[in-house]
Amino acid sequence: MTETSPAARQDANQEAGLPLPVGGDTRVYAIIGDPIAQVGSPHVFNTLFRNHAVRAVLVPLHVHPRDFAQAIQGLRTMRNMDGIIVTVPHKIAAAGLVDRLGDSARRIGAVNAIRREANGAYAGENFDGKGCVIGLAREGHRIRGRRALIVGAGGAGAAIAHAFADEGVSKIAIFDLDTERAKQLAAKVRAARPDVETGVGAPDPTGCDIVVNCSPLGMRRQDPFPVDPARLSPEMLVMDVILKPRISPLLKAAAASGCRTQPGYRMLEGQAEAIARFFGVIS
């Protein structure tokens, strides 16, 4: 039998997204969502911890919305729990359950990362928008001066709308099945960046340069498309925030129409380093 070398085992552990060996001194982080099977953060962060020799582990926790506040309260009692990543559908609720909000979280009204402070208080911030912009820049996509359609006005949609406005897009149209929620988000973006034309639109990409699906549509096989693929044209950039499937039905249809595409894991990669710095595990 051929024995695997230590270097090969290390490479295999990184590929699998495994942390360093877990002991009593391991610091614990969690990602909370409903559902949770689709999340990529455990692989990304545990690989990051291993690469930076950080004795920490990130685990997924499946929590229903009705139990979310109780879960956060319970995690506060765990003194080796140093941080929490918050995903769908809890980001907006999380903003009301922390002791201090960062600037982005305050503007967006949603939290996707919670850090335990030295005094035990919880600080919440939002890195969804920053992660999206970082992911786009790494792929060479420029968004300044362009027109964007954002489908979904929840936590991810709010974060990306604000980040796009900060980056200087010329126009943002927001669609959500909850029209009032879309109107409220548009008003907040206009208040923060009155130089960007922001309003409520239909789920029609015609005339847009960038189309972003910030809704859960595409995670289930029976889901409809968030926009009509027949209305996509080759000059468009189409993005999706969902992580599973890795290449969503929308992105497949967009690629078949000649569009440039960017999958959700690129946004996750952009977020990971920023959140790790927020947690203080890398400098």
Backbone torsions as a table, in degrees:
resi	resn	phi	psi	omega
1	MET	NA	133.9	179.8
2	THR	-81.6	128.2	-179.7
3	GLU	-87.8	134.9	179.1
4	THR	-77.0	134.4	-179.9
5	SER	-70.9	155.6	176.8
6	PRO	-55.9	-40.0	-179.8
7	ALA	-63.6	-40.8	179.4
8	ALA	-66.5	-38.8	177.5
9	ARG	-64.0	-40.0	178.5
10	GLN	-61.4	-45.3	179.2
11	ASP	-62.3	-40.3	-179.8
12	ALA	-65.9	-39.7	178.6
13	ASN	-63.9	-40.6	177.7
14	GLN	-65.5	-41.9	179.6
15	GLU	-61.5	-36.7	-179.6
16	ALA	-79.8	-8.0	-178.8
17	GLY	73.8	33.1	-178.4
18	LEU	-88.9	143.6	175.5
19	PRO	-78.3	179.6	169.7
20	LEU	-64.7	163.5	178.1
21	PRO	-51.5	136.6	-175.0
22	VAL	-88.0	132.2	177.4
23	GLY	-136.5	-174.4	-178.4
24	GLY	-65.2	-21.3	-179.7
25	ASP	-95.6	5.5	179.7
26	THR	-68.0	130.6	174.1
27	ARG	-82.4	144.6	-171.9
28	VAL	-114.9	135.9	172.8
29	TYR	-127.8	158.1	-178.0
30	ALA	-139.6	156.1	166.5
31	ILE	-120.4	130.4	-175.3
32	ILE	-115.3	131.6	177.5
33	GLY	-162.7	174.8	175.9
34	ASP	-153.1	100.2	5.5
35	PRO	-76.6	-179.5	-178.1
36	ILE	-129.3	-16.2	-173.8
37	ALA	-62.4	-22.8	-174.5
38	GLN	-84.5	-10.4	-169.4
39	VAL	-71.4	144.5	178.0
40	GLY	-103.7	-4.9	-174.5
41	SER	-61.6	-39.3	179.3
42	PRO	-56.5	-44.4	178.8
43	HIS	-64.2	-48.1	-175.8
44	VAL	-64.4	-48.7	-174.6
45	PHE	-75.0	-37.8	178.7
46	ASN	-67.2	-33.5	172.7
47	THR	-66.0	-42.1	177.8
48	LEU	-61.7	-44.4	178.5
49	PHE	-59.0	-45.2	-179.7
50	ARG	-64.0	-45.0	-177.9
51	ASN	-63.5	-29.9	-179.6
52	HIS	-101.0	11.1	177.9
53	ALA	55.9	40.0	178.5
54	VAL	-96.9	124.4	179.9
55	ARG	-80.9	82.0	-177.3
56	ALA	-150.9	160.5	177.6
57	VAL	-141.6	143.3	174.3
58	LEU	-114.9	128.7	-175.8
59	VAL	-122.0	149.5	176.7
60	PRO	-85.8	139.8	177.4
61	LEU	-127.0	123.6	-179.6
62	HIS	-93.8	111.6	-175.2
63	VAL	-130.1	126.5	177.3
64	HIS	-72.5	148.4	-179.6
65	PRO	-52.2	-36.4	-178.2
66	ARG	-67.6	-18.9	-178.0
67	ASP	-105.4	1.9	-170.2
68	PHE	-64.6	-47.5	-178.9
69	ALA	-60.5	-41.2	178.7
70	GLN	-64.7	-38.7	179.3
71	ALA	-64.2	-44.0	178.6
72	ILE	-61.9	-42.9	178.8
73	GLN	-61.8	-40.5	178.6
74	GLY	-65.0	-40.3	-179.8
75	LEU	-65.9	-27.1	177.0
76	ARG	-60.7	-27.4	-177.2
77	THR	-80.2	-11.4	-176.8
78	MET	-91.0	105.3	-167.9
79	ARG	-75.4	-11.4	173.6
80	ASN	-101.5	9.5	174.7
81	MET	-91.3	104.9	-171.3
82	ASP	-95.6	-16.6	-178.1
83	GLY	-168.7	157.6	-177.7
84	ILE	-135.6	132.6	169.3
85	ILE	-98.1	134.6	-175.8
86	VAL	-113.0	128.4	178.8
87	THR	-126.6	-173.7	-174.6
88	VAL	-52.9	133.2	4.7
89	PRO	-109.3	29.3	-166.4
90	HIS	-98.4	-2.2	-169.0
91	LYS	-63.9	-39.9	180.0
92	ILE	-71.2	-43.6	178.3
93	ALA	-60.7	-35.9	-177.8
94	ALA	-62.3	-29.4	-178.9
95	ALA	-62.5	-25.7	179.1
96	GLY	-93.4	4.1	-174.3
97	LEU	-117.7	4.3	178.6
98	VAL	-106.5	166.9	-177.1
99	ASP	-89.5	-23.8	-178.3
100	ARG	-148.0	136.6	178.5
101	LEU	-107.5	136.8	171.3
102	GLY	-74.3	172.8	-174.4
103	ASP	-61.2	-47.1	-178.6
104	SER	-64.5	-43.9	-179.9
105	ALA	-63.1	-37.4	179.4
106	ARG	-66.1	-43.3	-179.7
107	ARG	-67.6	-41.1	-173.8
108	ILE	-80.7	-31.9	-176.1
109	GLY	79.4	25.6	-178.9
110	ALA	-151.5	149.7	-177.7
111	VAL	-123.3	134.6	172.6
112	ASN	-123.6	3.6	174.3
113	ALA	-147.4	131.5	179.9
114	ILE	-122.8	128.8	-179.5
115	ARG	-116.0	133.6	173.2
116	ARG	-79.3	124.5	177.4
117	GLU	-81.7	169.3	-177.6
118	ALA	-59.0	-31.4	-179.0
119	ASN	-88.9	6.4	179.0
120	GLY	90.6	-6.9	178.8
121	ALA	-70.2	156.6	178.2
122	TYR	-104.0	124.3	174.8
123	ALA	-106.7	130.4	-178.5
124	GLY	-114.5	140.2	176.8
125	GLU	-142.9	166.1	-178.5
126	ASN	-124.5	124.0	-177.8
127	PHE	-117.6	8.6	-179.2
128	ASP	-60.3	-49.8	-178.0
129	GLY	-65.4	-44.4	178.8
130	LYS	-61.3	-41.6	178.8
131	GLY	-63.1	-39.1	178.8
132	CYS	-63.3	-47.0	-178.4
133	VAL	-65.8	-41.0	177.4
134	ILE	-61.0	-45.3	179.4
135	GLY	-60.6	-41.0	177.9
136	LEU	-64.4	-45.4	-178.2
137	ALA	-62.5	-39.2	-179.7
138	ARG	-64.4	-26.0	178.5
139	GLU	-94.4	4.2	176.3
140	GLY	82.3	17.2	-179.6
141	HIS	-91.6	127.8	176.2
142	ARG	-102.7	135.8	-177.4
143	ILE	-116.6	-11.0	-179.9
144	ARG	-58.6	132.1	178.1
145	GLY	78.7	4.0	-176.7
146	ARG	-101.3	166.4	-176.4
147	ARG	-105.7	129.7	-173.4
148	ALA	-122.2	142.2	168.9
149	LEU	-111.5	125.1	178.3
150	ILE	-114.9	120.9	179.3
151	VAL	-102.0	113.6	-177.5
152	GLY	110.3	118.0	-176.7
153	ALA	-110.3	25.5	175.6
154	GLY	-79.5	-154.3	-176.6
155	GLY	-59.4	-48.2	-179.2
156	ALA	-66.8	-42.6	179.3
157	GLY	-62.0	-42.0	178.6
158	ALA	-63.3	-44.2	-178.7
159	ALA	-63.1	-44.1	-177.7
160	ILE	-71.0	-37.1	177.3
161	ALA	-60.5	-46.4	179.6
162	HIS	-65.9	-41.7	-179.4
163	ALA	-65.8	-40.3	177.7
164	PHE	-63.4	-42.3	178.4
165	ALA	-62.3	-41.4	178.4
166	ASP	-63.4	-31.4	-178.5
167	GLU	-84.6	-3.6	172.3
168	GLY	91.3	27.2	171.4
169	VAL	-62.2	155.9	-176.4
170	SER	-86.4	-28.9	-174.7
171	LYS	-152.8	140.1	176.6
172	ILE	-130.0	124.4	171.2
173	ALA	-108.7	131.4	-176.4
174	ILE	-117.9	129.3	175.3
175	PHE	-121.7	137.6	171.9
176	ASP	-149.6	146.1	176.2
177	LEU	-58.5	-30.5	173.1
178	ASP	-88.3	93.5	-174.3
179	THR	-59.9	-37.5	-179.5
180	GLU	-63.7	-38.6	178.0
181	ARG	-65.1	-40.2	177.3
182	ALA	-63.3	-41.6	178.7
183	LYS	-62.9	-41.7	-179.5
184	GLN	-64.7	-41.4	178.4
185	LEU	-64.9	-44.6	179.2
186	ALA	-58.8	-40.7	179.8
187	ALA	-65.1	-39.6	179.2
188	LYS	-66.1	-40.9	179.0
189	VAL	-66.1	-42.7	178.7
190	ARG	-61.8	-39.3	-179.9
191	ALA	-65.4	-37.6	-179.2
192	ALA	-78.2	-37.6	-177.2
193	ARG	-135.4	77.8	-177.5
194	PRO	-65.1	-12.9	178.8
195	ASP	-78.1	-10.7	179.8
196	VAL	-103.2	125.0	178.8
197	GLU	-71.7	111.0	-174.7
198	THR	-129.4	133.0	179.1
199	GLY	-161.4	-178.0	179.0
200	VAL	-89.0	135.8	179.8
201	GLY	-132.4	177.9	175.0
202	ALA	-88.4	163.5	178.1
203	PRO	-78.7	52.6	-176.9
204	ASP	-121.1	114.1	-176.3
205	PRO	-76.9	-3.2	-177.6
206	THR	-54.7	128.8	178.5
207	GLY	85.0	-0.4	-180.0
208	CYS	-98.6	153.8	175.2
209	ASP	-96.4	-31.6	-176.6
210	ILE	-129.8	132.0	176.6
211	VAL	-121.8	125.6	-177.5
212	VAL	-124.7	121.1	172.9
213	ASN	-88.8	109.4	176.6
214	CYS	-107.7	14.4	176.8
215	SER	-98.7	169.0	177.0
216	PRO	-77.3	-2.4	-175.6
217	LEU	-61.2	127.2	-177.4
218	GLY	115.3	-13.8	179.3
219	MET	-75.5	-29.0	179.2
220	ARG	-109.8	145.6	-174.7
221	ARG	-58.8	-32.7	-175.4
222	GLN	-87.2	0.1	-177.4
223	ASP	-65.1	143.6	170.8
224	PRO	-75.4	166.3	174.1
225	PHE	-70.2	143.7	176.0
226	PRO	-68.2	-27.7	171.6
227	VAL	-135.5	160.8	179.5
228	ASP	-73.4	113.9	-179.0
229	PRO	-58.7	-26.2	-179.6
230	ALA	-66.8	-17.3	-179.4
231	ARG	-95.1	2.6	176.4
232	LEU	-82.3	146.1	178.2
233	SER	-130.8	156.1	-168.9
234	PRO	-58.4	-24.7	-177.8
235	GLU	-79.3	-3.8	-177.3
236	MET	-84.6	150.4	168.1
237	LEU	-103.7	124.4	-176.9
238	VAL	-116.1	126.8	-179.1
239	MET	-120.7	154.0	175.1
240	ASP	-138.4	137.1	-178.5
241	VAL	-90.2	-14.3	-176.9
242	ILE	-70.5	151.2	-174.8
243	LEU	-107.0	-19.3	-178.6
244	LYS	-140.3	115.4	6.4
245	PRO	-69.4	155.7	-176.1
246	ARG	-59.5	-42.5	171.9
247	ILE	-112.3	109.6	-172.9
248	SER	-72.6	162.9	175.3
249	PRO	-56.2	-37.8	178.1
250	LEU	-61.0	-45.0	-178.6
251	LEU	-67.1	-36.3	176.0
252	LYS	-62.0	-45.3	-179.5
253	ALA	-66.2	-38.8	179.7
254	ALA	-64.9	-44.0	178.6
255	ALA	-61.7	-38.9	178.6
256	ALA	-65.2	-24.2	177.6
257	SER	-89.0	1.9	178.6
258	GLY	89.3	7.7	-180.0
259	CYS	-77.4	151.2	165.6
260	ARG	-75.5	145.3	-176.2
261	THR	-132.6	157.0	172.7
262	GLN	-142.0	120.5	-177.7
263	PRO	-81.7	166.3	-176.1
264	GLY	-61.8	-29.7	-176.8
265	TYR	-66.8	-22.1	175.6
266	ARG	-67.0	-38.0	175.8
267	MET	-66.3	-40.7	178.8
268	LEU	-61.6	-43.4	178.4
269	GLU	-61.4	-38.7	178.0
270	GLY	-66.1	-35.6	179.5
271	GLN	-71.7	-35.8	-166.9
272	ALA	-56.6	-47.9	-178.3
273	GLU	-66.3	-40.8	-180.0
274	ALA	-64.2	-41.5	179.4
275	ILE	-68.9	-39.5	178.6
276	ALA	-61.2	-37.6	175.9
277	ARG	-67.6	-40.2	176.5
278	PHE	-59.9	-41.2	178.1
279	PHE	-71.1	-19.6	-179.7
280	GLY	84.7	14.8	-178.3
281	VAL	-87.2	-18.0	170.2
282	ILE	-133.4	157.3	-177.2
283	SER	-102.4	NA	NA
